[in-house]
Amino acid sequence: MSNKTTLNSSATAEAKRRVGAKLGVIWWAIFLRGILALTLALCAFVWPEQTLGLLIKLLGLYFLLDGVIGGISAYRSGDKLSPVVQAIVSLTIGLVLLLWTEVSGKVFLILVGVWLILQGAGLTVAAFRIESGDVRRTLTMVIGGTMALIGVVFVFWTDTSVVAISWLIGIGVSLIGCLLIFLAMQVKKLQRLIQTSD
């Protein structure tokens, strides 16, 4: 009986160590993506009248980095479905925006709109995995819905000025950044709770 208790205790400690390590990987990836999003939003607000070319390159770089971070996070955390699809979409759109030098404003808006719709849908799906009474569920659904709505505007409202595009991108990416940082802090708290519990 004592051997069985020791084995159970050892297995529990190992499981807690693995979960804590996995949450640590998830935490830094979410936090880094949030900081990256807020940096892009700041650029969009500070330089709203810059040429469309600069905005395209900044957003292309953001999508590329977001895709790389998302892919690494999905691989290291073991969650291979939704995050991998989102990472591939981000990488693809990022490469298109960086390498296709003659991309038009309309195509640019459609690509960004598609990305926002997919990210918003991903957040909405993720929200259903959170317990129904948790405030994070409502917040995640609101942010996901807002992102998807901004994406639809981008896809169908392609005749707009660079300043309006810049401000819409800034608002959308600010929402993403704030949510990601909030979620990262929640994951960090959970990791600490698991590591300190007996």
Helices and strands as residue ranges (DSSP letters): H 2-46, H 52-77, H 82-99, H 105-127, H 135-156, H 162-196
